[in-house]
């Protein structure tokens, strides 16, 4: 890394310093697992001709989540409202604010056949493969 | 005011008082918000997947323990292909530095968030001692 620009333009200490800073940030950035994690965290389940997406959305009312389906992507959008009471904070770990996340699904889904449920802060979306895309068993004539 | 007994990351299984659990599930440290107003302390704890009957709160002296038992998330005829969060129970213990009026504690679980309101106990009134004149 240090030798990279020596020959060409001479030694630029500022460039090197910036580069070191960048490298340091990258390395330390990995230590904070929480910040790196996307909100909301999702799990994907694959069934026969269907896929289920579950997400952890604590504190979000069902009406506050927007779901959109397009081809093979599912987008979750919403907002988690912050506490506006004026008070002394001792701990603030819960994320808040707007979120938007697009999840790529393993296949194209039928936008007409989507079921979504929310229970105890867990969102569950079940999506189905369109009828035309399903695999069909072909009979061999004897 | 609220001090934690253990500092652990959210997704790291916690072990309270070194004892072992009989249920073979992962235990997570839930994320929490704690704020204080003039007469009460409010705790908000994220426990997605925990219904209101799965919450267990105990306050012993100044140790406040919160436990949440989530329902099983296994799905029939589905197999998991991607995971960003795990299913399991939640446990977190705090030490309160202020006296709490035990009878006035209110707890509610909604949309996977536990809201715990702990009213502060009225401060012991200062007593004035009058001297008797002989």
Interface residues (C-beta under 8 A of the other chain):
Chain A: X33 X34 X37 X38 X41 X42 X43 X44 X45 X46 X47 X48 X52 X54 X56 X57 X58 X59 X60 X61 X83 X85 X87 X88 X89 X90 X91 X92 X93 X94 X95 X106 X118 X120 X121 X122
Chain B: X1 X2 X9 X10 X11 X31 X32 X33 X34 X35 X36 X37 X41 X42 X44 X46 X47 X48 X49 X50 X51 X71 X73 X75 X77 X78 X79 X80 X81 X82 X83 X84 X85 X109 X110 X111 X112 X113
